[in-house]
């Protein structure tokens, strides 16, 4: 009987006569080497749990009782449930933006909570109705006061919006107006960044902000917009009621909100700098307006 030598293995077939791999690194070196980068789609961020309401019944109750608290409605795409169509119709009738999301993305936005196909992204408190705020502002003008109003046009960063609210209160601003679409709402981060100032500032979110600016201009307010190509702010007298329109971080003031501006103003700035942070620009402009009135 033939016995195989110990430590030898039976021939498994023809040998591989290919040349060995040119990479002479040992196993540990190869494992430590960086691997080629792989492209992944960005993972959607969950909403802040303090600002979302999940579930069909909860969202329906919110739409019926506090629709002005809802910033936008997120609905599951392709769910085919009649109740979701009803909720979307209620939201649209209230002027609330609606967005269709795939089930996985909606689950992430809800923070893993049971959502039944719908999530309402809410503001930390209700907005003041524009008609109510308008009446208050016009009463101030009739009484000989010179109110200042700030419009946050397309401010997307909640920390910028919170800082603007804080500066506004410090400079005696009477109200903050935000667009219904295309900007940040009153999220918990905005409230946190404002350090309590938001509680002292009426905030409104009218449906047609362009018409609101035109209305304020016709009612005796000077509507001015911050723009790098505008007039030097130091050359303008701010004697009466003022509306200051501050643009977003990247695109500035949207064209439809630039049109109602009676004047565009710029801040002094060293040529080595392209622009100020949105909240810094608003604070500097408010300070100059306040100083100019003394």
Buried (B, 14 or more C-beta within 10 A) or exposed (E): EEEEEEEEEEEEEEEEEEEEEEEEEEEEEEEEEEEEEEEEEEEBEBBBEEBBBBBBEBBBEBBEEBBBBBBBBBBBEEBEBEBBEEBBEBBEEBBBBBBBBEEEBBBBBBBEBEBBBBBBBBBBBBBBEBEEBBEBBBEBBEEEEBBBBBBBBBBBBBBBBBBBBBBBBEBEBBBBBBBBBBBBBBBBBBBBBBEEBBEEBBBBBBEBBBEBBBBBBEEEBBBBBBBBEBEEBEEBEBEEBBBBBBBBBEEBBBEEBBEBBEEBBBBEEEEEEEBBEBBBBBBBBBBBBBEBBE
